[in-house]
Amino acid sequence: MQTSLSTYRRKRDFKVTPEPQGRVRGSGAQLQFVIQRHAARQLHFDFRLELDGVLKSWAVPKGPSESVGERRLAVEVEDHPLDYAEFEGDIPAGQYGAGHVDIWDRGTWKPIGDPREGLRDGHLKFDLTGRRLRGRWALVRMKPRNGGGKDNWLLIRERDPAPKSDAAAPGARSTRSTSRPTSMPQQMAPELATLVSTPPAGSGWIYEVKFDGYRLLARIRGDDVTLFTRAGLDWSTRFPGIVAGLSALGIKEAWIDGEAIAVNELGKTDFGRLQRSMEEGAKAPVRYAVFDLLYHDGTDLRKRPLTERRALLKRLLGAKPAAVLVFSEDLGEDGAALLAKACKVGLEGLMAKRADSNYAGRRTRDWLKLKCRPRDEFVIGGFTQPRGTRVGLGALMLGSFDGGRFVYRGRVGTGLRGDVLLRLRDRLGKLETRECPFAEPPSRHPNHAAVHWVQPRLVAEVEYGEMTAQGLIRQGSFVGLREDKPAADVEKPMEAVTTATRKKRSSTRAKRAATSKPAEVAGIAISNPDRVIAESDGVTKLDVARYHFDVAKWLLPHVVDRPLAVVKCPGGNLAHCFFQRHPGDIGRVRGQAPDTPPYLHFQKLADVIAAVQNGAFEFHSWGVRFPHLDRPDRITLDLDPDTTLSWATVREACELTRALLDRLELRWFLKTTGGKGLHFVLPLAPRYSWDDVKAFARGLATELARASPKLFIATMSKEKRGGRVFVDYLRNADGATAVAAYSLRARPGLPVSMPIAWTAMRQDVRGTFFNVRNVRGILSSRKADPWADYEKARQPITAAVRKAVGGL
C-alpha cells in the first residue's frame, strides 16, 4: 500500500471540495482511527487507521459489525492525510466521493505485532478504543480477482482476550447493556445540535418538533429534583410545576433531557408566552417536553442508542404522567416532507437525530436542527432613543463574539411590545457605559448621538429574514431574552442564508479546507482550534482559550507576577498530561537567581493565552510575587479528604477550620480545588520568611489535628490518613504551589478551582460542580464576588496568634 498522498490529491480539486489537502507528517504517541459515515452514491463507512503519517483507508459498504466472527467487505482505497480524521461536511456534486460525510466513531488503535508486516502479509490484527467500537479486530486480504483492481479485504470482529457481549452493526445496534452499575453523575453536559439547511440524506434518522423554550437537564433523586440550564445554572425555583411533576414519577435516580415550553391558543410553543409566565406569573401553563434519558437507577445510558434511551424514557413516564410532562414524539422518517409541513403550520422547525447515536454531551452532527426561518442569539451592545409615540427605547444594537472581538451584527426594533420595552429599558439602563463595546462602531451611527452603549451582558433571541455578506441581519424581529445563556457563549451566527453569503462561502471553501486557519484570542493565534480536548465533554482547544479570555478579570489577579508551574496536555489529550515547573517554551519567564532555572511568569492576558496555545491546561502559583520571592503573601490550607468521606464529613471539617480561623481573628477566603478538597486561603502582609510562614501553617494544621484527631491528620503518611482529612500545610514551603483560583483542572468534566462564599457549602461543591461550561454563567449572574476584598484583607501574623497556635 502506498504512503504517498499523490493519488488522493490527483482525484480532488481543492478549489472546489472542502476536504483537506493535507500532507504526510509524523504520527503522535498514540495512533488514531476514525470511521466516517459517507452518504455518497451508495451509503458506506470509511474505515481509517493512522500509520506512517497518513490514514490507511478502506471503504466498508455495510459498516463494521461487532458480532464476533462476522466478516464485512472492506475495499482498500487511497491513503488520506491525517487532517481527514477531522473532516465532516459536504463534498460537492461532481467531485470525487460527492455526498455528506460525518464522523461515526473515532479513538485510538493498537496493532498486535508489526503493523507494516501485517499489511504486507495481508493479515493485520489490532485493538480499537473508540466511542462506539472497542476490542480486537482483524483485516485480512482476500485473494485477488482476475484483472487486478483494488485490493479487497475482510474486516472481522475477533474475540477479545477478555470476552464481552456482542453487539450489532450500525443501524441495528444491540439494546442489551454491558455496563456495570455506576454512581449518578453530579452534573451532565447537554447534547447540542448542528444547524443545517436541508434534512440529512439516507435513513436512520428520527424527527421531532423543534421546541421554542428553555433547554433544561433534570437531575432526579427521588423527591429531590434539580433543573439545570445549558450553562449549568440551577433553575429549579423558576419551574416549581416541572419539579413537582418529575417528583411524582417516583423515580429513584435519573437524568432527563428536555425543554420548558409554553403553548399558545394555536397549540404552538411560544417563547414570549413562556417568558411572561416566568416574569409575571401568567396563567399559561408551563410544560416540560422530554426527549432523552441519560441515566437511570445505576445505569449510565449515554452510550446506548437513542431509540433505546427514548423507549425507556417513555416507559418511565407511564400511561398517565402529570399534565406538566410531555413526551416529544417521533414524527416520521421523511425529513423533507415533515419540514415543509412544519414550516407551513408555523412551527420554528424540526430536530433530526440519528437513531443509533449515543449521547456525546457536546455539539455533534448526530443531532441536527432545521429552521423554517433564521433565528439566532445575539448580545445587546446598545440601544437607540425612542421616536414618536414609542416608549422605553427604539432599537437594540446587536453583536456576537468572534475570536474574542465583539462584532456588530445589526439592530432590531420589531417585536418589542410596550411592556417589554419598559422592562428592557430598565435593565439596560443599569448596564450603560460611555464606551462603545463593539470592536468597530456601527457605521450608520458615526456620531453615536442617539445611541446608549451598554455592557454586553444580556442575550436576545432574534428571528430574521436573511444575513448579508457583511454579517448583518435584515428583517429582524425580537423574540425574547435568553436568561439561560451567558453572553460570552454567543459566537458568530451559525448560518447566513442570502445568495451573496452562499457565494462567499463557496469562494472561500478551498482556503478553509487546505489549512485549518487558526482562531485568534487576545491577539494570540490558536492552532488546531477545533481539536477536541476531552472527547466526553466536547470541549475544544479554542473553548479552553476562550474560557481564559472570558474569566480574565477574575483569574489574572491570582496569576500575574507570580512564579507559576503548569500542567501541560500535549495534543489536548487529558490522558497524557504532566506537571512542569520550568516550561521555558511558553509565556514570559524570569529566573529567581542566575543559577536557578526560569519560572513561568505572566504579565498580561496574552501571556495566559499563549500558554494555552502551547498546551498548558492548569496553572499552579507560588504564594509570592515578583520581585520579592523571599516574602510570601498568602497561606493556603489544603483540606484533602480521604475518598471515602461523605460531603457532610467534609463540610464538618471546613466548619471546624472556619471556627479556628475566626477564633484567631484571621481573615480567610474559601475555594474549591476542582477535586475532592477545598482551600482556605489567608492573604498575608509580605513581611515574613518562607520558614516562618510554613511553621505557622504547620501550627494551624497541628491544632486542628489536636482538637479533632478522629477527623484531621497533619502528617503526609497515606497509611495513616484513612477516613480522615489531611491538612496539607506543605503548600506554604519555598517553591511549593497551589492550583490558582479559576484555573481549569485536566480531569473528566473539566472542573474549575472556584472561589466561593460560605453559603455555597450547603451543596456538595466538589469535583465538577463548577466546570468550564457553567462558571462563566455563574460569574455573570452572581450579585457579589466572595473574594472582592481579598487584596484589602492582607494581615499580619500577630504575636498573640503565633502563641495561640504554637507555630513560631
C-alpha positions, 0 to 999 in steps of 0.5 A, a space after each residue: 500500500 502506498 504512503 504517498 498522498 499523490 493519488 488522493 490529491 490527483 482525484 480532488 480539486 481543492 478549489 472546489 471540495 472542502 476536504 483537506 489537502 493535507 500532507 504526510 507528517 509524523 504520527 503522535 504517541 498514540 495512533 488514531 482511527 476514525 470511521 466516517 459515515 459517507 452518504 455518497 452514491 451508495 451509503 458506506 463507512 470509511 474505515 481509517 487507521 493512522 500509520 506512517 503519517 497518513 490514514 490507511 483507508 478502506 471503504 466498508 459498504 455495510 459498516 463494521 459489525 461487532 458480532 464476533 466472527 462476522 466478516 464485512 467487505 472492506 475495499 482498500 482505497 487511497 491513503 488520506 492525510 491525517 487532517 481527514 480524521 477531522 473532516 465532516 461536511 459536504 463534498 460537492 456534486 461532481 467531485 470525487 466521493 460527492 455526498 455528506 460525510 460525518 464522523 461515526 466513531 473515532 479513538 485510538 488503535 493498537 496493532 498486535 505485532 508489526 503493523 507494516 508486516 501485517 499489511 504486507 502479509 495481508 493479515 493485520 490484527 489490532 485493538 480499537 478504543 473508540 466511542 462506539 467500537 472497542 476490542 480486537 479486530 482483524 483485516 485480512 486480504 482476500 485473494 485477488 480477482 482476475 484483472 487486478 483492481 483494488 485490493 479487497 479485504 475482510 474486516 472481522 470482529 475477533 474475540 477479545 482476550 477478555 470476552 464481552 457481549 456482542 453487539 450489532 452493526 450500525 443501524 441495528 445496534 444491540 439494546 442489551 447493556 454491558 455496563 456495570 452499575 455506576 454512581 449518578 453523575 453530579 452534573 451532565 453536559 447537554 447534547 447540542 445540535 448542528 444547524 443545517 439547511 436541508 434534512 440529512 440524506 439516507 435513513 436512520 434518522 428520527 424527527 421531532 418538533 423543534 421546541 421554542 423554550 428553555 433547554 433544561 437537564 433534570 437531575 432526579 433523586 427521588 423527591 429531590 429534583 434539580 433543573 439545570 440550564 445549558 450553562 449549568 445554572 440551577 433553575 429549579 425555583 423558576 419551574 416549581 410545576 416541572 419539579 413537582 411533576 418529575 417528583 411524582 414519577 417516583 423515580 429513584 435516580 435519573 437524568 432527563 433531557 428536555 425543554 420548558 415550553 409554553 403553548 399558545 391558543 394555536 397549540 404552538 410553543 411560544 417563547 414570549 408566552 413562556 417568558 411572561 409566565 416566568 416574569 409575571 406569573 401568567 396563567 399559561 401553563 408551563 410544560 416540560 417536553 422530554 426527549 432523552 434519558 441519560 441515566 437511570 437507577 445505576 445505569 449510565 445510558 449515554 452510550 446506548 442508542 437513542 431509540 433505546 434511551 427514548 423507549 425507556 424514557 417513555 416507559 418511565 413516564 407511564 400511561 398517565 404522567 402529570 399534565 406538566 410532562 410531555 413526551 416529544 414524539 417521533 414524527 416520521 422518517 421523511 425529513 423533507 416532507 415533515 419540514 415543509 409541513 412544519 414550516 407551513 403550520 408555523 412551527 420554528 422547525 424540526 430536530 433530526 437525530 440519528 437513531 443509533 447515536 449515543 449521547 456525546 454531551 457536546 455539539 455533534 452532527 448526530 443531532 441536527 436542527 432545521 429552521 423554517 426561518 433564521 433565528 439566532 442569539 445575539 448580545 445587546 451592545 446598545 440601544 437607540 432613543 425612542 421616536 414618536 409615540 414609542 416608549 422605553 427605547 427604539 432599537 437594540 444594537 446587536 453583536 456576537 463574539 468572534 475570536 474574542 472581538 465583539 462584532 456588530 451584527 445589526 439592530 432590531 426594533 420589531 417585536 418589542 411590545 410596550 411592556 417589554 420595552 419598559 422592562 428592557 429599558 430598565 435593565 439596560 439602563 443599569 448596564 450603560 457605559 460611555 464606551 462603545 463595546 463593539 470592536 468597530 462602531 456601527 457605521 450608520 451611527 458615526 456620531 453615536 448621538 442617539 445611541 446608549 452603549 451598554 455592557 454586553 451582558 444580556 442575550 436576545 433571541 432574534 428571528 430574521 429574514 436573511 444575513 448579508 455578506 457583511 454579517 448583518 441581519 435584515 428583517 429582524 424581529 425580537 423574540 425574547 431574552 435568553 436568561 439561560 445563556 451567558 453572553 460570552 457563549 454567543 459566537 458568530 451566527 451559525 448560518 447566513 442564508 442570502 445568495 451573496 453569503 452562499 457565494 462567499 462561502 463557496 469562494 472561500 471553501 478551498 482556503 478553509 479546507 487546505 489549512 485549518 486557519 487558526 482562531 485568534 484570542 487576545 491577539 494570540 493565534 490558536 492552532 488546531 482550534 477545533 481539536 477536541 480536548 476531552 472527547 466526553 465533554 466536547 470541549 475544544 482547544 479554542 473553548 479552553 482559550 476562550 474560557 481564559 479570555 472570558 474569566 480574565 478579570 477574575 483569574 489574572 489577579 491570582 496569576 500575574 507576577 507570580 512564579 507559576 508551574 503548569 500542567 501541560 496536555 500535549 495534543 489536548 489529550 487529558 490522558 497524557 498530561 504532566 506537571 512542569 515547573 520550568 516550561 521555558 517554551 511558553 509565556 514570559 519567564 524570569 529566573 529567581 537567581 542566575 543559577 536557578 532555572 526560569 519560572 513561568 511568569 505572566 504579565 498580561 492576558 496574552 501571556 495566559 493565552 499563549 500558554 494555552 496555545 502551547 498546551 498548558 491546561 492548569 496553572 499552579 502559583 507560588 504564594 509570592 510575587 515578583 520581585 520579592 520571592 523571599 516574602 510570601 503573601 498568602 497561606 493556603 490550607 489544603 483540606 484533602 479528604 480521604 475518598 471515602 468521606 461523605 460531603 457532610 464529613 467534609 463540610 464538618 471539617 471546613 466548619 471546624 477550620 472556619 471556627 479556628 480561623 475566626 477564633 484567631 481573628 484571621 481573615 480567610 477566603 474559601 475555594 474549591 480545588 476542582 477535586 475532592 478538597 477545598 482551600 482556605 486561603 489567608 492573604 498575608 502582609 509580605 513581611 515574613 520568611 518562607 520558614 516562618 510562614 510554613 511553621 505557622 501553617 504547620 501550627 494551624 494544621 497541628 491544632 486542628 489535628 489536636 482538637 479533632 484527631 478522629 477527623 484531621 491528620 497533619 502528617 503526609 503518611 497515606 497509611 495513616 490518613 484513612 477516613 480522615 482529612 489531611 491538612 496539607 500545610 506543605 503548600 506554604 514551603 519555598 517553591 511549593 504551589 497551589 492550583 490558582 483560583 479559576 484555573 481549569 483542572 485536566 480531569 473528566 468534566 473539566 472542573 474549575 478551582 472556584 472561589 466561593 462564599 460560605 453559603 455555597 457549602 450547603 451543596 456538595 461543591 466538589 469535583 465538577 460542580 463548577 466546570 468550564 461550561 457553567 462558571 462563566 454563567 455563574 460569574 455573570 449572574 452572581 450579585 457579589 464576588 466572595 473574594 472582592 476584598 481579598 487584596 484589602 484583607 492582607 494581615 499580619 501574623 500577630 504575636 498573640 496568634 503565633 502563641 495561640 497556635 504554637 507555630 513560631 
